[in-house]
């Protein structure tokens, strides 16, 4: 279990470093990154609202 966690932590750090380096290289990449984050957040919020609506409207 501990080895898996260490592996996940290492992978996440590597991924974040790659994202930061990629975003630093150009403004177009920065805009794409921010746009993607906004779309993902919107998708998550809509999914959450859908689940809440299903719970409130169940018969």
C-alpha positions in Angstrom: 0.0 0.0 0.0 2.8 2.5 0.9 4.7 1.7 -2.3 1.5 2.4 -4.4 1.1 5.7 -2.6 4.7 6.7 -3.2 4.3 5.8 -6.8 1.1 7.9 -7.1 2.8 10.9 -5.4 5.8 10.7 -7.7 3.6 10.5 -10.8 1.5 13.5 -9.7 4.6 15.6 -9.0 6.0 14.6 -12.4 2.7 15.5 -14.2 2.4 18.8 -12.4 6.0 19.7 -13.4 5.3 18.8 -17.0 2.1 20.9 -17.0 3.9 23.9 -15.4 6.8 23.7 -17.9 4.4 23.4 -20.8 2.3 26.4 -19.6 5.3 28.6 -19.2 6.4 28.1 -22.8 3.6 30.0 -24.6 0.5 32.1 -23.9 -1.5 29.9 -26.2 -0.8 26.9 -24.1 -1.7 28.9 -21.0 -5.0 30.0 -22.5 -5.8 26.4 -23.5 -4.9 25.1 -20.0 -7.1 27.7 -18.3 -9.9 27.1 -20.8 -9.7 23.3 -20.3 -9.8 23.8 -16.5 -12.9 26.0 -16.9 -14.7 23.4 -19.1 -13.8 20.6 -16.6 -15.1 22.6 -13.7 -18.3 23.4 -15.5 -18.8 19.7 -16.4 -18.2 18.7 -12.8 -20.7 21.3 -11.5 -23.3 20.2 -14.0 -22.8 16.6 -13.0 -23.2 17.5 -9.4 -26.3 19.5 -10.0 -27.7 16.5 -12.0 -27.1 14.2 -9.2 -28.7 16.6 -6.7 -31.7 17.0 -9.0 -32.1 13.2 -9.3 -32.0 12.8 -5.5 -34.5 15.6 -5.0 -36.9 14.6 -7.7 -36.9 10.8 -7.1 -40.4 9.3 -6.9 
